[in-house]
Amino acid sequence: MIITLIVAWIIFVILWKLVKTTIKTAITFAAIVILLYFGFGITPQDVLHQITQFTQSFSQTPASK
C-alpha cells in the first residue's frame, strides 16, 4: 500500500511539473503573439505564413555532402 502511494505521488509530481511547464510555454507564446500583433501589426496568420515559407524553402534546398 505504501509503495503504491509513493509511486502515485511520483507520477503526480511529474505530471504537475509537465502541466506547469506547458502552461508557462502557452503563456509565453500568447504574450509573444500579442506583442507582435499590437506592437508591430503582425497577425498570427502572418507568422504561420512565414513559418510555412521557411519550411518549404528549407525542404527544397539540396543537402550538401
BELFENQUI-V638685 format. One record per pair of residues at least 6 apart in sequence whose ideal C-beta (glycine too) atoms are under 8 Angstrom apart, sorted by the first residue. I is the first residue (numbers start at 0). J is the second residue. D is the distance in Angstrom with one decimal. If there is no record, write none. Layout:
{{I J D} {I J D}}
This chain:
{{32 43 5.6} {32 46 7.2} {35 41 4.2} {35 46 6.8} {36 42 6.2} {36 43 7.3}}
